[in-house]
Amino acid sequence: MKLEQLAKKKILILDGAMGTMIQRHKLEEEDFRGERFKNHSCLVKGNNDLLSITRPDIIEEIHLLYLEAGADIIETNTFNAQKISLADYQMEPLAYELNFASAQCARKAIDTFLKKNNSSSASPRFVAGAIGPTNRTASLSPDVNDPGFRAVSYDQLVEAYREQILGLIDGGVDILLVETIFDTLNAKAALYAIMEVFDEKKISLPIMVSGTITDASGRTLSGQTPEAFFISMSHAPLFSIGFNCALGAEQLIQYVEILSDQADCFVSAYPNAGLPNAMGHYDQTPEEMAELVKDYLDRGIVNIIGGCCGTTPEHIKAIAEIAAHYTPRKKEVAIAE
């Protein structure tokens, strides 16, 4: 209820990129392994989610920097923390523990922030359990010579997501965020798992859904337009729907505006810091990104705004300062005659 009430009063600020901030630390293999995984059978550098166990100090520090920048919602460090993606590192059994530990890192960061900023007068902050798309797609074949082949089944996705969701909820998240959706069938599996866990635990949490438009075609990787994407997700009791990743604010706005016209829930957007350069880096400055995000605010099309790849606390601070002068999009949708 606090989240709903806050969303009606102000534009909520979501945090920025976790991976971008981790890269700043220039960690090596031994940092990821820690003492516990010193003798693990394969390389684990790049398994950012593992840092919630081996270097929780770094993850908590990143969360705290985003909170101090003005974020109302911080995402757990769990983008790939389900057994399908963890198979790349031979760490499938860690799925529940990673999600629980990541949720705890975020909760500790909020506790530290509120204590530092006088919790009695500070606005509430929320933890969103980040549920990524996995590294497999249920709708498309990875083999051009066998269009009917699928690398993962719907049931396998539900099972993996269920384990992740249990860890996030037990760890203390306030929200579940199914994000960077490139395949709607994967997202449907995540939503099914969420509702299954809700029924089992007799609880309910706000559900945020965020898709990704992969290129200038204006469609998700599995071929859906923004309108079709919303309709496909609308069976679930959504707190918000939106888009993130793949595109910068300038390219993404037209698709967010379509969702804003259709959605009867809150609308979110967290674009990249522009488009990557030839080296894969993001050059858009906080000031440049904030100026582009201002167009979203002028049009009144978002309730939640933040950043994805390439964004930092500096980007989020610049966005939060501008957003503070605007009122949020009205939740009610106008139905055409």
PyMOL commands that set and color helices and strands:
alter all, ss='L'
color gray80, all
select helices_A, chain A and resi 2-9+18-24+29-33+48-54+56-69+83-89+92-116+154-171+184-201+226-233+249-262+286-299+313-323
alter helices_A, ss='H'
color red, helices_A
select strands_A, chain A and resi 12-13+73-75+126-131+175-181+207-211+240-248+266-272+304-305
alter strands_A, ss='S'
color yellow, strands_A
deselect
rebuild
show_as cartoon
